[in-house]
Amino acid sequence: MPPLQLGFLLVLSWLGAGAAPAGTYLCSSPALNETAVCASVRSLPDRFICYLSPSTVSNLSRDDTLSLDQRISKSCTLNTTLGRIKGKGAASSLTTEELQVVSSLVRNVDHFTPPMLRVLGRIAVGLSVSDIENKISGEDLRASIPTLGKVRGWNADQSSAIINKLLSSGYQISSGQSLAKLGSLVSGLRSSTLRSLPPEEILEAIKLPEFVQQIEALPSPLKRILVEKISSSVGNPADLVKLTPAALATYIPKSLLIFEDEKLNIEDLNSKMWTREQAAMFFRTFRLSQSVLRGFTCAVANEMEPEKAQELAKVMKRKNVKLGADQLSCLVKMVTLRGIPKDLDSYPKDLLLFLSPSDYAATGSCKQYFANVGKANLDLLQRESSERQQLLLEALTCLKIPGTQVNKENAKILGRLVCDLGEEYIRSSAGTLLKELSQCESFLPDQEEAIRSVISSGNTTFGTPQVWSASTLNELTGLIPVLDHSIWQKVPKNVLTLWLKNFARDSRLSRAQLATIVEELLPSRQKRDVGCPDDLRITEEVLNDDLMPIYYTPEELRACLKNVSLKNDFPHILTYPFSNEQLAVLKEKLDETYPDGYPDSLLPRLGLLASLITAEDISKWKITSADMLAALLELDLQDEQAASVISRYVALGNPLNATALDAINKKYLCVLNETLLNMIDPNSLKLASLDPSACSQLTKNILYVKAKRAFSDQHYLRSYYTLIEPYLGGAPGVDIKSLSKDNVNMNVDTLVNLRRDALMSLTPTEVKDLLGINLPGLSNWRNRSPIQEWAQRQKQTELDKLGVGLTGGTQEGYMNVVPPKFQPPSSAPLGTVAMMLHLLPALLLSFLMMSIWS
């Protein structure tokens, strides 16, 4: 039983025992009984204080509120796990229940003075934006900075409201000390305010521990600005690494991390976490910490002996370094260059995905091999790829699985490989596979149907849906997205409600998936045109209940929202798992409340409502900063919506700078049109990391030209290839040919995604020089486009020298002619057809003459 639920029952037990003497009373939740049992706040034992519900503290006097605040601060730790006693965990952001309690407490106070805010302490996080704007004077707010700056858990609206009021009341950030003095409130700064500060003030602030400890909680755009300020004042990468706080390290652009002849303190480097792309810039020189090891690339293959590669791989396992598929594919070639090692268990498990059971024979049995593979990150291999399918076939053969029935022991050995089993295995194995299947990220349609069939049958340890409990649903969390109405309608409604209340917040389900369950719980009352029933009136208690969606049909929600102001409640109720129909009702209310466009503070918190936003809505938004753009693009937008958001941002005069590009790059780089792409300043690419690999050829071409210009002054450095590689899909043949002289060990995936004309212009020797150690991987493409077409243009004798089995090339004394793709006569204009027929004799004569000369 969750701690809060258990603690609340203890409170009820104590109250029911008549332990409360006469005195000042807490009016309790109606859950106690209809007459509302009351108990003295002073006599309630401290061990129960941490488990109070919002309704039990909603009607306290001012003095009793302050008294209770002090006892909560002394006895409880407000954090993400309810019911923890002080000292049992670090404070963190508040859960919904905790926020409801502290909000109910501060609501009992009409005016907040500095002494009162000091008494409130951590409980001040319950202040609403309205409280901040109307119940605290600017002078009192300035005097309370030391108190409020120590409070943890402010949301974006609260911290922004406090900062805006501070600045408008005369508070000035004139030094690093005054910036650091803001404490946890610093996250409320606007990016424009932080950008306006001199770099010297930032350098002063990052040397102060009280400021550094707040950096982790800052929004990404503010972190990026801090790095820009630091880097603008630092002359070399060694000093940049030394001065940048650890929480900002991953925001340093990789182009600023090129160490050629720089002397760097290894401890400065290894004391910070780095992204894979950053670490690749200095991997050649420094190979110690876990995050630095993530920077391994094939570009260093020519500089490392096989023994060193084996030693490196073993260190990676000991330090639990996570590598990508391209890194592992290259590393396995280096490790096995002089034969298969006999101690493969000393290497990362993910490396085994790129070997076979026969390679493992000297280390152990095939069963042991697949037990390790089952624990590896199978998603490194694409779903339904030939390599992944081959692994599954070899596993089934090794385990000697008869037919399509898998027992528990074999299911455990298969591990993540279970995710690839066909529907016939799922049906035949009954409930044996459910535990492993619940760990899978996604399923094919026939797998989903099989899972539903098995669960509906009741022939599992869980029984039929009619006998499920909330704990059963918790065990099935990973499979909940697969369940449909035919199953949900059989689950007792009280079980669904209990699960939503006690377990749903800790599950990995999205709000959209939770909304599917909420739809099953919606009242089945008939549609009616009457007003809002008395028992469904929307009160403050209802608005603070995240189970609010299950109480109303869409029609009742519409009726009950009339004449109810939600201005202060939209941000938090939009986090509730409303159904699509209910969301449509909320959008009607939102449009009615804000006919001229939604307020800036609400835009990033639209949540699931974002799916209903139109281009007309977006045209009214004031997207005036890159951090606002970044926050909006974090919403689950369709490409068309994202394009409208980006266009609105640019239309308001905002630049596509590094902060904006990084925000766009995550999901929406490919929606930029030619006009927007041409607006990008090449220098911005030095500070942003873009990946246009999935975009149109036009996008790749434009960005390559800009990237080449951005990194032109680093063309002579060994790190140049790491910088330019993401943009090579738009490079012309002459530039690719030039790279073939630089021992870059290009990935095969990069090669096959080059511009078609660039790829076709390469000779076999140039391809060999480009791929280096990755050349054997080209054999997997010998029957696939575009390598098949490229091979047809080469001499077979040159292809044979590659030693990877490519065929289809031109034989000596012959030439391959790739026939032009003319339009069919039926659709071609008559003039075009006549011209083709007129030229045909000349074309045939040219072909015969070329054959004779060859």
N, C-alpha and C positions, 0 to 999 in steps of 0.2 A: 504494500500500500504506500503511495507517495507520502513524503513527510508532512506536507501541508494537510492532506486529508486526515492522516492519523492524528496530527496535532489538534486539528479542529474538533475531532471526535473527543479528544481529551478535554478540550475547553467545554464542550457540551456536557460531558460527564461531570465536570467540576461544578458547572452552573446548575445542573439538574440536581446535584446533591445538596443544594441549599447552602452552599458555602459563602454566598455573597451577603454580607451584612448591609444594613441600611447605610445610605450615604450617597455619593455621586454615582450615577448609573451609566452603564454602557447599554444602549439599546441594540439588541442583537438582531441577527438575521431571522426572517420569518421561518427559516429551517428549524429554529429551536422549538417553537410552537406558535399557535396563532395568537396567543396573548403576549408574545414577545417577552421572554424572560430577560431581566436586567440584572446586572451585577456591578459591584463597585469596582471602578477602574483601579483604585488604590489597593484593593485586596486581591486582585487577580495575580496569581503567582508568576514570577518572571519566566518560569519554564513554559508558560502558555502565551506570553506576550508575542512571540514570533509567529504565532499561528492565527492571529485575529483576521477576520474577514472584513472587507470594506464596509459592509453595512453596520458592523459592530462599533465602528469609530466615527460614523457619519454625523452624529448629533452631540458630540462632546462640547463642553464649554471651552473657552479659550484657554483657561488655566489648566484644565484637565488634558487638553490637547498637548500643551507644552510639557506637562508632566509625563505623559505617555511617550512623547517624542524622545525625551531623555532616557527613559527606560529601554526603548527599542534600540537606541544608539548604543546603550551599554550592553544589552543582552544578545542582540541579533546581528547577523551579518547579512545584508541584503545583497544577494547575488543570483546567479542563474539557477541555482539549486535551492528550492524552497526548504525552509525549515532548518537550514544549517545554523548551528550555534556559533557565536563569535569565536574566531580562532581556528575554525575547521575548514577554511577555504578563503582564497583571495576574493576581495570584493570585485564585482563585475557589473555589467549592465543589468537593469532590473527585469524580472519576468513580469508578465501581465498582471498576475495577482499582487505582486509586491507593489507595482506602480499604482494599482487601484487603491491599495491600503494607504500609501503615503499621500496620494492625491486627495483621498477622503479626509485625511488628517489636516492637511494644510488648508482645505476648503473651509475649515471652521474658524479661520483667522481672517479679519477684515483688513488689517494693515500690517505690513512687515517693516519693523525697524531693525537697525543693525544688531542690537542685543537679542531681539527675537530670532533673527536669522542665525545668530551664533548658537542659540539654544536648539533650533531646528537641526543644525548640522547637516548630516547626510540626508535627512528627511526633506530638505529643501528641494531635492530632485522631483518632488511631487508638485512643484509650482507649475501652474499652467501659463501659457503665453499671456492670457488675459490677466493673471495675477501679476506677472512681471511688468506688464504695461500699465496696469491701473492701481496696483496695491503697494508699489515700492517707488519712492521718489528717486529722481536721478542722483541726488546728494546721498541718500541712504544706500543706493546701489554702489556708488563709488566707495563709500566707507566699508561696504561689505565684501569687497573683492577678495580679501584674504580668506574669508569664510567660504564664499561661493566657489572660489578657485580650487578648493580642496574637495568639493563634491564630485563624485563620479557618477556617470550614467546619464548626463544631460543628453537629450536628443537634439537633432539639428535645429529644430524650431526654437527650443528653449535657449540654447547657447547663442544663436543668432539674435534672438530678441534681447538678451542681456547685453551682448556686445554692442548692438545698434543703439540701445538706450544709453550705455556708457559713453560711447563716442559722441552722441548727440548732446549729452549733458556736460561735455567738456573734458572727458578723459583723453589724454594724449599718449600715444605710443612714441616716445622720443628716444628710447634707448633699449638695449637688450634687456635691461633690468625691468623696465615697464612692460615689455612684452612677456617676459617670464612670469611677472607678477599675476598675469591673468590665469595662470594655472590651467585647469581643465576647461576653462571658458575659451581658450585660444582656438578651439575647433569651430567656434562661431564666427571667426573672422571671414570677411569676404575676400576672395582672391585678389580683387583690385586693391583692397587695403594692404594686404601683405605684400603685394607686388610693388606698392608705392614706397615701402620702407627701404632705406639705404642698406646695401650689403653689409656694411660695418655693424649695423644693429643686429642683423641675423647672426653674424659671426660671434658677436658678444653673447647672444642668447644661447647658442648651441654649446657654449662652454659652461652653462649653468645647469646643474643636475635637475633643478626643479622644472626647467623647461624641457630638457631631454626626455624626462619620464612621461611627458604629455604627447610627444611626437607620434607614438604608435597609434593613438586614437584619432589622429588628424585625417580628414578626407584626403584621398589621393591627389586632387589638384593642388591642395596646400603643400603637401609633401614635395610635389614636383617643383613648385615655386621656390621652396626653401633650397632645394638642390641647385636650381638655376642661380640663386643669389650666392650660394657658397662657391659654385664653380666659376662665377664671374670674377671672383676675388682671388682665385687660386691659380698659380702659374703652371703647375705640373700635376700629372695624375697621382703621383706618390703623396703629395700634400692633400689632394682632394680625398683620397682614401683615408688618410689619417684624420682629417678634420670632420668628415661626414659622420654623423651619428649612425649607429647600426640600423636604426629604424628607417633611415633614409637611403641606405646603401643600394637597395634594388631599384631606386629611381634614378641612379646615375646613368646617363646615356652611355651605351657601350663605346661610342666613338671617342669618349673622354677617358677610356680605360686602356689606352694603348701604351704599353711599357716596352720601349725599345732599349734604350741605354739608361733607363731610370733605375736608381737604387731605391728599393722599397723594403720597408720593415715587414718581414713575413707575418709577424703577429698582427700588424695592422690589417693585413689582407685576410688572414684566417679567422680573425675575431668577428667577422661580419658574414652575413648570408648573401649569396649572389645568385642571380638567375643563370640559367644555362647559357644564354646568349652573352651575358657579361663575362662569365668565367671563361668562355672560349677565347676572349681577347688576351688573357694572360696565362692560359693553361700551359703553354710551352715552358714558361719559366718557373711557375709555382704550382706544385701538385700535392698540397698537403691536406687542406680542410675538405670537409664533405662538399660544401657548396662550390669550392674551386674545382674539385674533381668532376662535377657535373658539366664542366666546360670542355670535356674531352671531345675532340673532333678528328676526323680522318686526315685533316690537314697536317697533323703531327706524325702520321704513320711513317713517313720516310725518315723521320729523325729518331725512331725508337726501335731497338732490337726486340725480337720476339720474347726473349727472357724478361726484358723490362716491361713489355706489354702484359705478360702473365703476372708479374709482380704488381703492376698497376691494377689489374682486374681484381686480384685478391684483396688489395687495399680497399677497393670500391665495395666489395662485399662486407668487409669488416666495418666500414663506415656507413653502410646502408645507403649508398649513392644510387639515386634513381636516374636511369638513362633513357633516352628515346630510342625508337626502333632503328633509326639510321646510325646512331652511335653504337648500339649493340651489334648491329650487322657488321660494322667495320671492326669493332673490337674482337669479335669472334674470329675474323680472318687473321688478325694480328696474333691472337693467342694460339691459333692452330697452324701457323705458318710452317712450323717444323714438326707437325704431327699433333695428334690429339693428346692433351695432358691426361695423366692417369688419376688426377685428383680434382675432377670437375666439381666435387662438392665444396671445394674451396673458392669457387667462383660464384658470381651473382646468379641466383636462380633464373632471372630473366634471360640470361645468356643461353640457357638450355633451349629456349624457344627457337634458336637459330642453329641448333644441332639436331641430331637424330638419335634414336635409341642405340644404334650400332656405334655411334661415337662415344656413348656412355659406357659401353660394355666393359672397359678396363676399370671403371670406377665402381659399378654396381649393376644390379639387375634392371631390366626394363621397367619392372613394377616400381622400383625405387626412382627411376628416371621420371616416370609419369606422376609419381607422388610429388616430386619437386616441381614439375611443370604445372601441376594443378594448383600450386601455391604461387606461381608466377603471375605477372600481369599480362593475361592473355590478350588484353585489348591493344597490346603493342602490335599484334597482327590483325589486319583488317578482317572484319566479320565476313565469312564466306570466301575468304582468300584461299588459294590452293594450298598454301603453307599450313594454314589453320585446319583445313579439312583433312590434310594428310596426317597431321598430329592426332586428330581424333580417330582416324582409321587405324593408325598404328597403336593407339592406346587400347582400342577395343580388341585388337588382335593380341596384344601383349597380355591383357587381363583375361583372355579366353572367355569373353562374355557370350553365352549361348543365346541366340535369337536376339530379342530386343528387351529382355528383362535384366535390369541392373540391381544388384543387391546393395545393402547399406555400406559394406566394406569397400566395394568397388566405387560406389558413388563418392565416398570420402577420398579415395585415391584420385579419382578424376578431378575433383575440386571444381575449378572454374570451367574445365572442359565440358562439364554437364550442360553449360549454357548453350552448347552447340548440338546437343542431341536432338534428333528429330521427334516429331509428335508421337511416332509409334513407340519410341522408348519411354516417353513420359506416361503414356497410357498403360503400357505393359508393366511398368514399375510401380504403378499405383502411387502411394504417398512417399515412397522411398526417396525420391529425388527432390521433394519440396524444400528441404532445408538448404541444399546447395543452390536450387533454382532461385531462392529468395535473395541470393547475393548477386544475381545477374542484373546488368544495367538495362537490358531491353530484350524483347522476344520477337520472333517472327509470328505472323498471324496464326499459322497452324499450331505453333507451340502454345500460344495463348489459349486457343480453343481446347487443346489437350489439358492444360492446367485447370481450366474451368471445369472440364468434364471430371477430372480426378477429384477436385475439391467438392463438387456437387454430389458425387457418389457417396461421400461419407466414409469411404473405405480407407481412412487415414487416421493417424493418431489424434487428429483434431475433431473427428466425428462430423456429423452433418452440421450445416450452418445454423440450424435451429437450436443447437445446444452449445454454441460458441459463447465464450465469455470475453470480457475486455482483454484479458491476458492472452487469449487465443489470437485476437486481432493483432495484438502487439507482436506475437511471434510470427504472424503472417505479413508484417508490414511491407516487406520487399515484394510481395505478390499482390498487394492491395490494388495497384493500378490495373491489374489484369481482370479483377473481378467485375462482373456486370450486374445489371438490375436483377437478373434471374437468381443471383446468389444473394445480393444485398436484401432483397425483399423477404428472405427467409431468416435473416439475422434479427434477433429481438431488438426492438427500438431502444430499450433501456440499456442494452449492451453497447450499441453504437454511441449513444449519448455519453455513457460512462467512459468509453474509450477516447472520444473526442476531448472530454474534460481532463482526463488524467494522463493520457499517453501521446496524443496526436502532436503536441508541441515538440516532443523529443524525437519524433520520427523524421525520416528523410523525405517525406512526402511534400510536394509543393502545395501551395494554397489552392491551385486549380484542381489538384487531385483530391484534396480535402473537401473542396466544394462539391465534388461528385457524391461524396458520402452525405454531405449536408442535404443535397436534393432528396436523398432517400428518407430523410427525417422531416421534411417539410410537412406541415399539417395537410390533411387530405380534405379540408373543408371546401365546400362548393364556392365558386366565384359568386360574389355578390357586390352590389353597388352601395351597400350601407356604409356608414362611417366606421371609425375605428372602435372595436369592442373595448369596453372599460378595462377588461383584464389584460389588454394588449397595449395599453397606453405606454408610449416611449418615455421612460424616466431616465434619470441619470444612472440609476443602477443597471438598467437594461443596456444603456450605451456603453457601460464599462464591462459588459459581459461578452466575452468572445464567442459564446454560444448563441448570441443574438440571432444569427441567421436561421436557426432551427425553429424559432418561435413564430415566424411569419410566412404566410404565402406571399407571393409578389403583390397581389391585390391588397392584402392587409397591410403590407409594408408601405405601399403607396398611400393608403388612407391614413395610416397612423403617422406618417411623416408630415402631413399637412399641419401648418401652423407650428411646426417644431423647428427651431433654429439648430443647425448642425455646424455652424461656422467653427466652433472650437472642437468639434468631435469628428469631423471628416478624416483628419490624419490617422486617428487610431482605429476607427471603425472600418476604414478601407483595408485594414490588415486582416479582417475577419474573412472566413471562407464562404462568401456569399455565392449563390448560384448565378448563372448568367442572366436569368430573368430578374433576379433581385438586383444585380449590378446595374441593369438597365434602369430600374426604378431609382437607384441611387444617383445615376448620371442625370436623370431628369431633375432630381432635387439639386444637384450640383449646378446644372445649367441655369436653373431658376434662381439660385443664390448668387451666382456670379455670371450674369448675362454678358459682361464685357471681357470675359476671360478669367481663368482661374488665377488665384494669387500665386506668386513665385514660390512661397514656402510649401504649397500643396503639390506643385507639379511633380517633384521627384517621388512623392508618396502615393501616387495614383494606384499602384499595385495592379491587381487584376482588372481594374477599371480601364487601364490603358488599352485593352483590346477593343474598346468601344469608341475610342477617340477618333475623330474625323479630321481631315485636312483643314476644314473650316475652324474647328476648335483650335488647332495648332497655330493657325494664322493670327489668333488673338493673344498668343503667349508672348511674354517678354523674356526671351532667352538672351540675356545680355552678357553672359560670361561663359568661359570654357568649362568651368566647374559645373555650371547649371546644365550645359550640354552633356557633360559626362554623366551627371546624375540621371538625366532623362533617357540616355541611351542604355542605362542599366535596366530600364524597364523592358518587359518582354514585348517589343514592338515588331510589327510586320515591316518588311523592307520598305513598303510605300510610306508607312508612318515615319520610319526613321529618315527617309529621304526628305519628307516634309519638315521634320524637326531640324535637320541639318541646313536645309535651304532657308528656313526661318531665321536660324542663328546667323547665317551669312548675310541675309537680307537686312538685318539690323546693324550691319557694319562691323561684325566681329571677324577676326582673322582665323584662318585654319592653321593655328600655331601648333607646337608640339603637344600641348595638353589636349587640344581638340582632336588632333590626329590620333593620339593614343586611345582616346575614348572611342573614336570612330572605328579604329582598326580592329577592335575586339570582335565585332560582328558585322559592321556595316561599311567597310571600306569599299566593297564592290558596288554599292549603290550610288557612289559619287559619279556624277556625269562629267563630260569632258570639260565643261565650263568650270566646275568646282575643282577638278583636278589641276587645271591650269592656274588656278589661284594659289596653289601651294608654293610657298617659298622653299627652294631647294635647301636652304640652311636649316629649315625646320626638320628635315630628315636626319640631320646630325643628332637631334635630340629626341626623335621619335623612332620607334621600331615597328615598321609596317610589314605585313605579309600579304602581297597581292596575288599569291599563287592560285587562288580560286577565282580570280577576277577575269574580265574580258581581256582579249589581247590588246585592245586600245588602252585600257587602264595600265596594263603591264608596260607597254611602250612608253607612255607618258611618265610613269614613275621611274623607269630605268634612267631616262635622260636626266631627270632631276637628281636621282641618287648618284649617278656618275659625276655630275657637277658638284654635288655636296661633298663627295669624298675624293675629289680630284687631287687635293693636296696630300692625300695619304696613299696614293696609287703605288708608290714605291715601297710601302711597308708590307711585311708579311701578313699583317692583320687585314689588309685591304679586301682579300677574298671573303673573309668572315663578314665584313660590312656590306659588301655588294651582293653576296649570294642570294638574299631574299628577292632581289630585283632582277635576276638574270633571265627570267622569263620574257623580258622585253628587250634583251640585248641583241644587237645585230651580229652577224657571223664574224665580222672582223674582230670584235671585242672578245668573243668566245675563243677564237683561234689564238688570240694573244694570251689568254689565261692558260692555254694548254702548255705553255712554256714554264709555268710557275709551280708545278708539283702540288696542285690544289687538292687532289683526291676527291673529285666531285662525286656526290651521291648519284646513283643511277636515276633516282626519281627527279633530281634536278635536271639531268641530261635530257630525259624524255619529255620534260615540260618546257624545254627551250622553244623559242620561236621556230616554227617549222622551217622557214627559209634558212635560219641560222644552223639548225641541226643538219639539214640536207647539204649544207656547204662544207661540212667537216669531212676530213679524210679519216680512214681507219686509224692511222698513226696518231692523229690529233685526238680522236676519241680515246685511244689507249692512254695517251699522256694526260688527258683530262681526268679520267676515272682512276688511274693509278691502282691502288690496292682494291678498289671497288669494281675493277673490270670483270671478275667472275660473275657478278650479279647481272651483267648484261645478258647472260644466257637465258634468264627468266623472261626476256622480252623478244626472243628470236622469232616467235610467231605472232607477235603483237605489234600493233601500230603505236608509235611511228617508226620503231626500229626496223620492222619488216620492210617498210618502204625505203628507209635509208639504206639498208643492206642491198636492195635491188639496184641501187645506183652505184655500187662499188664493185671493184674487181674481186672475184672470188678468191684469188690468190692472196689479196691483201686482207680479206676477211679471215682466211684460214690462219694468218699470222696472229690473230687475236686469241685463238685457241678457246673460243667460247661457244662453238657450234653454230655460228651464223651461216645461213645458206641463202641462195637466191641471187647471188652476185653474178656479174658478167664473167663468162668463160673467156679464156684467151682466144682472140680471133673473132669474137662476137661482141655485140653490144645489145643491151636491153633497151627497148623503147617503151616508155610508159605512155600508152595511148592518151591523147587529149580527150577531155570530157566535153564533147560538143553537145549543144542542145538537140533534142530530138527534132526531126524534120517537121513533125506536126505542130511544134510550138515555135520553131525558128522562123524569122521573117524570110520570105522568098529570096530577097536579095542576098542574105547571109548564106543560104543554102547554095545559091548559084555561085557565089564567090568561092565556097569550099570546093565545089566540083571543078571549078576552073583551075584551082591551085593543086588539085590532087596529083596530076602527072608530075609536076615539079617536085612535090614532096616525095613521091616514089623514086624519082631519079636521084634526089639527094641521098635518100636512104641507101640505094644501091652503091653509089660512089663511096659513101662512108664505110660500107661493108668491105669494099675492095681495098680501101686504104688501110683498114685495120688488119 
